[in-house]
C-alpha cells in the first residue's frame, strides 16, 4: 500500500513488467489477474466468470485521479 505523500519506485530489468504494471493501474491495459485499489476502494465489478468488469464512467473517474509520464514520451515537438 502506498500512503499519501510517499514516493515509490518501480525498479527492474528491461522486460520485467514495470510499464505493464503502470499501464494496468491506469487501465490503458486491462489486468488479466489481481485487483487494483485506489484510496481503499477496489476498482471494477466482479463478473460471474471470475474476471472484473470496468465501466467507462468508473475508468474516467479513476484516470482523473492518477497520472503518469512515460520515459521518452514526446510531449513537445523538437
Secondary structure as the mmCIF struct_conf table of DSSP 4:
data_model
#
loop_
_struct_conf.conf_type_id
_struct_conf.id
_struct_conf.beg_label_comp_id
_struct_conf.beg_label_asym_id
_struct_conf.beg_label_seq_id
_struct_conf.end_label_comp_id
_struct_conf.end_label_asym_id
_struct_conf.end_label_seq_id
HELX_LH_PP_P HELX_LH_PP_P1 UNK A 2 UNK A 3
TURN_TY1_P TURN_TY1_P1 UNK A 4 UNK A 5
TURN_TY1_P TURN_TY1_P2 UNK A 14 UNK A 15
BEND BEND1 UNK A 16 UNK A 17
HELX_RH_AL_P HELX_RH_AL_P1 UNK A 18 UNK A 25
TURN_TY1_P TURN_TY1_P3 UNK A 26 UNK A 27
BEND BEND2 UNK A 28 UNK A 29
BEND BEND3 UNK A 32 UNK A 34
STRN STRN1 UNK A 37 UNK A 38
TURN_TY1_P TURN_TY1_P4 UNK A 39 UNK A 40
STRN STRN2 UNK A 41 UNK A 42
BEND BEND4 UNK A 44 UNK A 44
STRN STRN3 UNK A 45 UNK A 46
TURN_TY1_P TURN_TY1_P5 UNK A 48 UNK A 49
BEND BEND5 UNK A 50 UNK A 50
STRN STRN4 UNK A 52 UNK A 53
HELX_RH_AL_P HELX_RH_AL_P2 UNK A 56 UNK A 63
TURN_TY1_P TURN_TY1_P6 UNK A 64 UNK A 65
TURN_TY1_P TURN_TY1_P7 UNK A 71 UNK A 72
BEND BEND6 UNK A 76 UNK A 76
#
